[in-house]
């Protein structure tokens, strides 16, 4: 019995020595791994490693380029989610504030024709336009009379002439101070941010003169 106890005690240093050598070997191996990883990737590579003594990884060792792509993809997903949320909120606002055109018979300036929530929720703000007025006479329309560029009949309170490169023909348009109209006509002098509102009375074309107003394109 005494001899067996002595034998067990003699084995302990050997076991400890083996453990020490094993740890030293693992540390040396880790050092070699660190030396072989580029300096820019060392911190990134270390993220995916645990228990280096046993060389066990919990995931793929990512390069810097892969990490950048992963971050970009995450940012893109977040942007898509945010865009969907904004679109949903916008749809809810539009549903709560529907746009109903009110084509007035007699065109006149009125502060009541303001860009309320129905207009801003359903329209696109095109900015300020120069507003002029015309009628079907030879002087205003050059002999074209009541016929519009789209084949309709000029109607006060509905017909306006626009530059089709800015406002597509057939579009519903809201002009602050004047109300709702339809882009039905064109004109040689109607270019860029200029709109000609049709009136049935030549004298009122002069009396209304020239105005500047915010314009909204209501066809979204």
Order of alpha helices (4+ residues) and beta strands (2+ residues): alpha-alpha-beta-beta-alpha-alpha-beta-alpha-beta-beta-beta-beta-alpha-beta
